[in-house]
């Protein structure tokens, strides 16, 4: 089946399977802090990732069943241990999941659609890539999934169910509520509740992943057009691909442990476990948040930790990616 896109405000537009309600309860609860917009990119650094060996990389998980949880990671990115303001410890991926790390998952025995009760429609974990050079039907262009030549770029063009399944396969979970499960309504910007927001805001202390003042040079995103004074996506200053993960050295927290976590602002916006059902005239659909902004966004507000877009659970786009978390207690 074809996974459709959703369109976002400004330059990024993503086609939803069902229309999203204009003013849902979640947006009302978070209106004081949720400042969505649009974003963009510069590819920093050459492709110097480890050789992509593909599905043959799949290895069994030999972790003892009674082993205490820790931040060791054999699948996906390395993990960083962080703590909430109330003292709860957990792990979060140090970067977005890369194409090299995602490819072995495609050889796993997991059955698409089995990962979550909301994902029965899902019939493949493959990124939604067009079969021709154009991208009809909401699929991504072919240059968005090239793990052999761009292994360190984040995997993109995956939907929420794909992200959720990968994190399960990796022995982790899609970042959600501290302690387990999905983030409840109205709490997506609470550092004691949302794993993703806590990590991005350095425990609720900063507006952006690197500090409180916006810095257009810190992360992979839109660049200011000196002629117009705006973040102009058509100025030639903004890239058309995300950057290698971790290649923007300033796009980290300002001190440990946050300084070991990369790209929570910009590059690829990230699926999180905080979905809600939005009713429409046609019945409605499950909508899930994407956090952190992406390489095509053109407003500083989009890179804020409290910013969030929403998309249908089965949507895919060249700006959609993810990272995983793991509970320690």
VENDA-V225254 format. One line per field, one symbol per residue. ss: DSSP state (h for helix, s for strand, l for the rest). burial: # if it has 16 or more other ideal C-beta (glycine too) atoms within 10 Angstrom, else .. A space follows every 10 residues. Layout:
ss=???
burial=???
//
This chain:
ss=llllllllll llllllllll llllhhhhhl llllllllss slllllllll lllhhhhlll llllllllll llllllllss ssslllllss sssllllshh hhhhhhhlll llllllhhhl llllllllsl lllllhhhls lhhhllllll llsslllllh hhhhhhhhhl llssllslll llllllllll lllshhhhhh lllllllsll slllllllll lllsslllls slllllllsl lllsllllll lslllllhhh lsllllllss sllllsssll llllssssss sllllssslh hhhllllsss ssllllllls sllssssll
burial=..####.#.# ##.#.###.# #..#.#...# ..######## ####....#. .#.....#.. .......... #.#.###.## .#.#...#.# ########## ######.#.. .##.##.##. .#..#.#### ....#..### #..##.#..# ########## ########## ########.. ..#...#### ########## ####.##### ...#...### #####..... ###.#.###. ########.. ###...##.# ########## ######.#.. ....###### ########## ########## ########## ########.
//
